[in-house]
Amino acid sequence: MSSRTLDATATLGNGYQTSVTTRTHAFAADEPVTVGGTDTAPTPMELLSGSLAACTAITLRMYAGRKGWSLDGLTVRVEYTAQPTPAFVKHLTMTGALDDTQKARLLEIAEACPVAKLLKAGAASETRLA
């Protein structure tokens, strides 16, 4: 991952509805009705799971492409469990003419995506008044 600074801005709307912007992109977050939200968008934890899934898929596509491997299709499903210990489990479904050695290597590489590395390392976080 590069050393550049990445910025995201979240602006709270009605209830828990939140607008998020980063670079030239906008997306939303919300909470389910059961906890007081309006369920108009994914929860922050769902967005984090989606980030892990997308990062894994992109990393595997890049790696397979550099190797010239036939990774024709890939689905990454991330399962998050909060209890007893928070954990993410990635389930990969790959299509293409991949042998067992290539599939095993792609499983290893899946753990090397930047988001997975960040989660495993436990990034520092702090809050400041702007």
Helices and strands as residue ranges (DSSP letters): E 9-12, E 18-22, E 25-29, G 33-35, H 44-67, E 73-81, E 87-95, H 100-110, H 114-121
